Amino acid sequence: YRTYETCFSSEITIGVCSTVLFELLGSGKKVLFFGAGDEIIKNKLMKGNLSILPKEIKVESLDSDVIYRKILNLKNMSNDEYIRLTKNARSYYMKSSEPYPHKVIQNHITKFINKI
């Protein structure tokens, strides 16, 4: 609970490939993802997953000037502009259509149990 309380009260939340960041993104809160570049993360699946994010909200280099500029740009960006910028990513990551996640999970569990 404290994590969410802290994140929702912050102006920008910065993290490394966290599910909380995706939740905050979906809610329209300003986030900055570390982990999109080769210097930071080696996991190709995660890098691919982060490819949907707009470049303005992901860090692909450990260059402190680049990181500072990204933070400053987010800080100065209006909420309306941020919502427009992240619309496609929020729609992609927060997609809730058929098949619904609980049904997919139910099917996986059923298949697993039937193999036993």
Secondary structure, 3 states (H helix, E strand, C coil): CHHHHHHHHCCCEEEECCHHHHHHHHHCCCEEEECCCCCCCCCHHHHHHHCCCCHHHEECCCCHHHHHHHHHHHHHCCHHHHHHHHHHHHHHHCCCCCCCHHHHHHHHHHHHHHHC
